[in-house]
Structure formats: C-alpha cells, structure tokens
Amino acid sequence: MKKTTLLLISLLFTALVHSQKWVAQTFAIQTTVDVVYGTAPDFAGNLRTLRMDITVPTDDTPPPCGRPLLLAIHGGAFLAGDKSEGTLQAWMKDFAKRGYTTASVNYRLGMFQTNAEVHCNVTQLFNTPWDCSNMADTAEWYRGAYRGMQDIRGAIRYFVNNGATYNIDPQNVFLVGESAGGFIALNAAFLDTLTEKPAAAYTLADVLPPNKIYEPACVQQFKWDTSIASMKLQRPDLGPIEGTLNPSGTPYSIRGAGNFYGGTLGDLFSENTYSVPPVLYMFHQPNDLIVPFKQGRVLAGLSECFMGLGCASIINRPIVNGSNGMKTQIDQLKSIGKQVPEYVFDKTNNMADCVAQGFNPALTGHAIDNYALRTTTMAQLFASRMAACISVTRNPQMPLLQMTVYPNPAQEMFTVGLDAPTAGTYHCMVRNWTGEIVTNRHVEWSSGQQSFEIKLPAPAGVYYLTICSERGASGAMKIVKIM
C-alpha cells in the first residue's frame, strides 16, 4: 500500500511539473530596448525604421533546439500605439519568465484619411480620435493590416537569422496581439496562401490628398508625415505575403496565435498550406465598441456613440469578423471536414453600453477583464502545442552521417555536404570550445540536395558541428575559424 501511494504521488508530481513547463514564471529576465530589425516604406512613402524590445531569460537551461519565440503586437487601429504599452510589456516579460525569448514589436503605422471634411467636436471619447478614423476608403484598413503582417514576419526572420544571439527554436514561434495587433497576429499565423492576399494589397489608384482638417490632429500629432503636402499619394502593390524584410533560408513554424479583441478582415481559414494549423486563443467581450464581438463594421459601437452626440457616422469602415464570428466560421468549416485550428475562446457577460462604459472605465469592452487568468490560459494552450526538439542523441542502430565541410579553416561561412542522406529535417548545432551553443537551426533537406551553408559567429577559434537526423543518424566535425 505504501509503495502504491508513493507511486501515485510520484506520478502526480511528474504530471504537475510537466503541466507547468512553459507556464510557470520561474526565470530571471533581461530586457534590451529599441533593437532595430529593419526599415520599410510606410503608407505615404516614408522610410521607417522598425524597432522592438527583446526580453530573454538569464538563468534557464534552453532546450537543445533553442527557446520558443513569442512576439507581442500592440493595438491602435493601425494608426497609433507602441511597443512600450503596458499589456505588451507584461506579455513580453511574463513569457520570458516562462522560458521564451520574447519581443514587443513596432510596425508601420498610418493610413490615408478621406479628402472629405468629416469632423466631430468630441474627438477623444474613449481615448479614440474620431476624426482620424475616417479613411479614404475601406482598402486602407486592409493595407494597414497587411503591412503590419509583413513587418511581423520580418521580425520573426530577424530572430531566425540571429539564432546564435537569441537562441530561439524557429519551429516554435508564437504570436499574441491586442486589437489591431490581434488582426496582425491572425494574418501572420493564418494568411499563408497567395489566394488569401486581399485585393486591396495589390496596386490601387492614387488617393486624393486628405482633407486639411486631418493635418494637425492626425498627420502631425501621430507623426505620419511632416505635412499632407509632402505625402506620396500612390498606392503600389504591397508585395509578397511574407514581406521582404530579413530574407532567410531557414524555415520557421508558427505554432500558436493569441487574439485579444481583434478579428479578421477576410477569410483566413477556408484555404491553407500548413500541415498542422496553429492553435488559436481568443478573448473578446460582447460589448466591445471598437471591434465587433460577432460580425460588423469596425468601430461600430464607437460610431453609434458619437452619432448620439450629434456626429455623423465614421465613414469607410470595413466589415470584420470578431472573435465570436471567427469561432462560428471555424465551427462551420470543421463540420464539413475542413482542416481548422484548435481554439480556446474566452468571453465575459459584460453588456455595459457606451454610456455606462464612459462613466465607468472598468466596464469597457475593448480590454482584458483579468490579465492573469486570460494570459495563463493562453500560455497553457501554447505549451500544449510546443513542438518537441529533435534529439541530438545518436541512435546506435543508425549509420553515421557522412559529412564534408569546406573551407576548413573558414572565415565567415562554411559549406556542409552530406553524402546521400534521406530527405527530411536535420538539426544542426555549432558549439564553441566551452560547449555553448552558438548556432542552432533546422535544415529541411530535399531529395537531390547536395549542401547548405552555415555562418560562424564573430570570434576566431575552434568550433564543433553536430548534425542529427529525425531518425537519429548523426555526424560531427571540428571547424576552425580564422580572421
């Protein structure tokens, strides 16, 4: 009986420890701010420098393949917002304490306002500038979300390309965003085929200059440009769905996305190319005035509130699917046999109208009701989808990989050749003389491929390369780097 009791306690303890991995906040962290990950032209033709804050654990033992990566994406209607906002900083730091490499990311902001004079005297109700939300047409919303998606994918590739510095596993990427950031996270996770590229992201006719009333209140206040007169009014094709920032030959896999009171501007779920869909966490309140809980025009509740104060409706707003609308669509697709993401959908019973929300900010619908509860639920979902690291332990029943490395000694790059390996995923690690992993990446080897390149870190010295296949075949070589 005593042995049975001890066994049960041991099993329960093991299960508890396993369930807390990637969920419990156990690590010390360190944050670096304003890391530049690229430059790209904004809506008005200005070249923007894109920055992010990065947080890493300092006392963890990362998996052999590296840490999971989580990017947090701010809201602001594609017009405003910043990586320094409180919820973004909390997500970034809390997930780093769970063992992730994390970042809070800025992306290109701004859209063309209408040339019509659409003005409301109460412009800051609910901290949302009413005037600036009147776009030239609905296409501007699609283009704003699309640019943000391209930037986030470029930020992911920045980490992939700097794996030796940040020690991330490109097969375990996770995204979370609030409001407009939720739209961008969903696009980055699920807009994966060219057929899903919105028509608005292709070349469009030039716009008319925005009305002069938008210059001080919008263009200059949010620093979209120095003046309306200096804006370029062309709307070129926005380019590939992956964007062009930080090109990389190393593939990555988005395993999960978190959407807090954001939504979709189009159908992201009917068509896909992924073998396993990312998991999806959604939180939304039914009285959201900014992004409809089900389906409707963006800013619907806010527009109605302003109309009650004598303002005209906000113009040129697209129809979007909020979280409950996405849930309905996913459920319908699943019922007819379509491959859809597994999801967790959290909501409240908050039905306070815009008047009640104005008098009591605690009742606002466009917010998180319980940060700790909702974030922990999302962390548990992400942990359940974490891809296992490919083992670097050699299977003694498998033959040694026949490898060639050249040049050796090398300077910045060396080439690895494998003698007739099978197609599949190969895990490559480069360690320095102390045993520290300085390069950690997966290589998708295709039939007929002959070689691939690896970049060495900066210091000259002796390095050790290990390559392991999914089935356990492995090989190792010493590399000497010279200046």
N, C-alpha and C positions, 0 to 999 in steps of 0.2 A: 504494500500500500504506500509506504514511504517513497519507494523508488518511482511508483506511478505518479505521485504528487510532484516529486522533483522534476520528472519528465514533463508534466503539464506546465509547470512553472517555467521550465527552460523553453518550451515551445512558445508560450505566451510572450516571454521576454524577447525571443528571436523575432516573432511576428511584430511586436511593438517597435523594436529597433528598425526593422525593415520598413515599417509603415512611416517612420519618422524621417527616413533618408530623403533629402531634398525638400523636407517640410519644416523640420525643427530649425530654429535660428540659433546656431551654435558657434559660429565663427566670428573672429575679429575681422574687420574690413578696413580698406584704404581706398580713398576716392581721389581721382585726378580729374580736374575740370577743364573744359574748353579744348578738348582734343579735336583737332581738325581731321575730318575724314573725307573731304573732297570739296570741289567747287562745281556749281552748275548754274545755268541761266534761269532766272525767275520768270514770272508771267509777263513782265514788262521789259525783258531783255537785259536785266542787270545780272552780272555775275556774282553769285552769292557764295560766301564761304560757309561751309556746313560744319557744325561742331557738336560734340556730345561730351557728357560727363561719364566717366567709367569707374566702376567700383569692383574690387576683387577681394576675395578672402585672403587673409595673410597667414593663417595658421591651420589651413586644411591640408589634406593629402589628396590631391586631384586624382581621378581615375587615370589609367594609362593613356586613354584616348583624349584626355583633357576634360575640362569642366563644361557643363551645359552653358549656353549663352542665352540671356534674356535681354531684350530691348524694350524699353518703356517709351511710349509715344504720347505726347501731350495733345490736348484738345485746343479749341479756339476757332472753330468754323473755317479752318484753312486760311484764316485771316490774321490770327494773333496766337498768343501762347508761347511758352518757353520751357526748355528742359529743366529749369530751376523750380518749377511749380511743385508744391508740397506733395501731392499724391505720387507724382513721377519720382521724386527723390526718395519717397518712402518705399515704393516698389523696388527701385534700383538697390537701395541699401538692404532691405529685408531679404530679397532673393540672394544677394551676395552673402548674407549671413547664413543662408541655406546651402551655400556651396557653389552658386552660379558665378560666372563672370557676367556682369550686368552693365547696362548703359542707359542713360536718359538722353534721347536724341532729338536735336532740332532738325527741321526740314524746311524746304522752301515755302514761304507764305505769300499770300496776296492773290487777288483776283480782280478782274476789271469790273468796276461799278457801271451802272447804267448811265446813259447820257441824259436821261430824264431827271427832272428835279423831283425826287420823291423824299420828302422830309417829314420828320416827326419831332415836335418840340421836346418830347420826353425820350431822349436818346440813350439813356443809361439805365433804364429799368432792368432789374435782374442782372446788372453788370454786363449787358449785351448791347453794343452800339447798333441801334436800329437802322440808322441811315446807311452804315457801311455794308449792310446785308442785302442791299438792292443791287443785284448783279446785272451785267449786260445781257445775259441770257442764261438758261439753265446749264449750258455747256460749261460755263466757268466752274461750277461745282464739281463736275466730273474731272475737269482738267486739274483742279486743285488737289483732289484726292489722288489722281494718277501720279502727279509729280511727287507727292508725299510717299507713295508706294515705291517709286523708283529710288528715292533717297534712302528709304529704309533698307531696301535690298542692297544698295551700295554700301550702307553701314555694315550690314552682315558680311559682305565680301571684304570690307576693311579688316574685320576680325579674322576672317579666314586667311587673308594674305599676311596677317601678322600673328599667326598662331604661336610662334616661338615666344612672342612677347606676352600674349594674353592667355595662352594655354587653354584654348577652347576646343571643344569637340564639334566640328561642323555638322555632325549627324544629329545633334541635339540642340536645335535652335528654337526658342520660344519668344512670342511677342505678346505685349499687352498694351492696350491704348484706351484712353477715355475720350468720349465724344468724337470729334474729328479724328483723334488718334485711334479710336476703335474702328472707324471706316478704313483707315490706312492699314491697321494690323490685319483686318479681314482681307483687304485687297492683296497684301503681301503674302498671306497664307494660302489664299484660295483662288486668286486670279492667276491661273497658271497656263492658260492656252491663249493663242493669238485671237481665237474666236471670241474671247471674253473682253478683249480690248475695246473700250467704248468708242463709238463713232466720234464722240467729242474729242478724243485724244489724237485724232488724225488732223490734217491741215484744215483749218476753218477760215472763213472770210475775216478780214481785219475788222476790228471793232471801232466804233466811234469813240472819240475821247470822252472819258467820264465827265459828268456834269461838274461844274466848278465848285458846287457846294461840298463835294467829297474831298477836295484838296486839303483843307486844314484838318477836318475831322477824321479823315481816313488815311489818305495817301501820306501826309506828313506825320500825323500822330503815330501811325504804325510803321513809318519809315519804309514804305514800299517803294518810294522813289523820292527824288528831290522836288518834283512837281509833275502835274499832269502833262505839261508841255514836253517834258523830257522822256515820257514813256514811249516805247516802241509798241505800236498797236497791232503788229502782225501776230497771228496765231498759227505757228508752224506745227507740223507733226511732232508729237512729243517723244517719238522714238519707241524702242522695244520695251516690252513689259518688264524686263529685268533692269532697264536703265543701262547706263554706260559707265557709271562710277566704279572704280576699282575692279576692273575685269580680273577674273580668276579662273584658272583651270581646275580648281578643286571644287567639287560639288558640295552643296550643303542641303540639309533637310530640316524644314520647319515642322516640328513635332506637335506644337500646340499654339493656340491663339486665345487671348483673353480680350473680350469686348465689353467695356463698361459704358452703357448708354450711348453706344454708337449704332451703326447699321450698315446697310449696303445700298449702293446706288444702282445696282444691276443684279443680274442673276449670276452668282458665283458658284453655284452648287450643281447645276444640271450637267455640266461638262467638266472633265478634269483629266489630268495625265498622271497624277500621283498614284502609286501602288497602294499606299495606306494614307487616308486623309488625316490631316492634323486634327487633334481633339480641339473642342471649342468650349470655352467657358463664356457665359453671357450673364450680365446683370443689368436689369432695367426696372425703372419704376413706372407704373401705369399713368402717372400724371406728369410725365416729362413734357415740358413746354418747348424744348429745343429739337429733340429727335423723337418722332412719334414712337410710342410703345409697340404699336402694330404696324400699320402702313399709312402713309400720308405724306404731305409736303413737309420738308424740313422747316423748322421754326414755326410750325402750325400754331401751337399754343401761344407762343410769344406774339405772333402776328395778330391773333384774335384779341389778346390782352391789350395791345396797342390800339387796335381798332376801337375798343371800348373807351379809349381815352381820346378819341377823335382823330386818329391817324388812319390813313389808307393802308391796305394790306401790303406787306412786304412782297415785292414783285420777283418774278423769275426764279421761283423755288422749285427744285426737282422733287418728284415723289420718291420716297425712300422706304425701305423695309427696316423697321426697328427690330429689337431682339425677339419680341414675340412673333413678329412677321416672319423672321428667319426661321424660328422654331417651326412654325406652321409649314413653311416651304420644305424644310428638311424632312419633316414627318411625312409629307405628301410624297416626296421623291422616294423615301425609303419604302413606302407602301407599294410602290410599283417596281421595286427591285433595283433602284439606283444606288450606287455607292455614295454614301453621305458620311459626314463626320459624326463621331460620337460627341454628345454635348451634355453639359450641365447648365441648366437655366435657373437662375435665382431671380426672384422679384419680390416686391413688397405689396402691401394693400393700401399704400398711400394714394389717396384720391383728392388731396387738397387742391383747390382750383388756384388760378393765378392770383386772385386777391389774397387768399389765405397764405400762399407762398410769399407774397410781397410783405405781409405783416409778420410772418414767422419764417425766417430763413431755414429753420430746422426742418420745415415741411417741403423744401424744394425738391422737385422730382428729378432734376438733372444733377444728381450727386449720388455718392455712395452712402448708404444708411449706416453701415457697420463695416469699416475698413478691415478690421482684424478677421471677422468671420468670412467675409467675401474673399479676401486675399488668401486665407488659409484653404478654403475650398478649392480655389483655383490652383494653389500650389499642390494640393493632393491630386488633382486631376492631371497636372503636368507630370508629377512624379510617376503616375501610373503608365505614362506613355514614353518614359525615358528609354531611349534605345540602349541596349546593352553594349558595352565596349567590346570590340573584337579582341579576343585574348591574344596576348603576345607570348603565351607559353607554348612551346613547340610540342606537337603530338609526335611521340617517338615512332609511331607507325607510319608517319608521313615522311617522304623523302625530303632531304634538304633542298631548298631553292638554289638553283644555280644562278649566281649573280655576277655581273661585271659592273665596275664603277670606273668612270673616266671623266675628266682627267683626275689623277690622284698622285701627287698633291693637286689640290684645286684652289681656286681663288674665291669667287662668289657663288658659282653654281657648279654642280656636278651632275652627270647623267647616270641613271641606273638602267641597266639592261637585264632582263630576266629571260632565261632560256626556256622557251615553250611552256609558260605557265598557263593554267586554265583561266578562262575569263571569270571575273568576279571582283570582289573588293579586297584590296591589300592594305594593311595597316603599316605605315612607315613611321618609325621613330628615330630621331637623331639625339643622342645624349652627349654631353661634354665629359671631360675626364673625371668630374666629380659624380657623375651619374644623373645629373639634372637633365630633364627632357627639354631640348631647345627647339626641336621641330617635331610636330605631331600631326599627321594628316592621313586621310584615306585616299587611295588611288583606285578609281574604277577602271580595271584593266579589261580591254575589249579584245575579241578574237583578232589576231593578226597584228596587235600592237607589239612594238619592239622595245620601247624605252620611255622613260619620263625623267623630268629634271627636278632637282631639289636645291633650294637655296640654303647656303650655310649662314649661320649668324656671323656677326661682325668680327669677334676676336679670332686671331690666328691660334692654331693649336691642334690637338688631336680630338677627333670625334668618332663616335661609334654608331653605325647604321644598323638597325634591325628591321626586317620586313617579315610580316606574318600574314598568311592567307586565312580566309574564313575557316578552312578545314584544318588548320594547324601546321601546314608546311611553313618553314621559316628559313631565313638566311641572315647572316651578319657579316659586316666588314668594317675595317678601320679606315677612317678618312683623315687625311692631313690637310689642314687649311694653311695656305701661305698668303702673305700680304701682296 
